[in-house]
Amino acid sequence: MTGINFQRYQLRQVAASQIINQIKYRDVYKLQPFKVEIGYELIIRGSSLKDNYVDRLSIA
C-alpha cells in the first residue's frame, strides 16, 4: 500500500466512523441495531421510521 493510498484509507476510516457515530446517536432509540460494513463504500443497513432501507454512502 503506497503512502497516498494509506492516507486515503485513513480518511475513509475517519469519515466512516463519524457517520457511524452520527447514526448511533440519532437512532439509539430504535430497536433494530445497524449493521455497518466498511469498504470502498459504507453500507448502512437498518430500519427507518417508515420501512427497512439500505443506504450506500460513497467515501472517496
C-alpha positions in Angstrom: 0.0 0.0 0.0 1.5 3.3 -1.0 1.5 6.4 1.1 -1.2 8.1 -0.8 -3.5 5.1 -0.7 -2.8 4.7 3.0 -3.8 8.3 3.6 -7.0 7.9 1.6 -7.7 4.7 3.6 -7.3 6.6 6.8 -9.5 9.4 5.6 -12.2 6.8 4.7 -11.9 5.3 8.1 -12.3 8.7 9.8 -15.3 9.6 7.7 -16.9 6.3 8.2 -16.5 6.4 12.0 -18.0 9.9 12.1 -21.0 8.8 10.0 -21.4 5.7 12.3 -21.3 7.8 15.4 -24.0 10.1 14.0 -26.2 7.2 13.2 -25.7 5.6 16.6 -26.7 8.8 18.4 -29.6 9.5 16.0 -31.0 6.0 16.1 -30.2 5.0 19.7 -33.9 4.7 20.5 -34.6 2.2 17.7 -34.8 -1.5 18.5 -33.0 -2.9 15.4 -29.3 -2.2 15.5 -27.4 -1.1 12.5 -25.0 -3.4 10.7 -22.2 -1.4 9.2 -19.7 -2.7 6.7 -16.7 -0.5 5.8 -15.0 -0.9 2.4 -14.9 1.3 -0.6 -18.5 2.0 0.2 -20.0 2.4 3.6 -23.1 0.3 3.5 -25.6 1.1 6.2 -28.4 -1.4 6.9 -31.2 -0.8 9.4 -34.8 0.3 9.8 -36.1 3.8 9.4 -39.2 5.1 10.9 -41.2 4.1 7.8 -39.6 0.9 6.5 -36.4 -1.0 6.1 -33.8 0.6 3.8 -30.3 0.3 2.6 -28.2 3.4 2.0 -24.9 3.5 0.3 -22.5 6.4 1.1 -19.5 6.7 -1.1 -16.4 7.7 0.8 -13.7 8.8 -1.7 
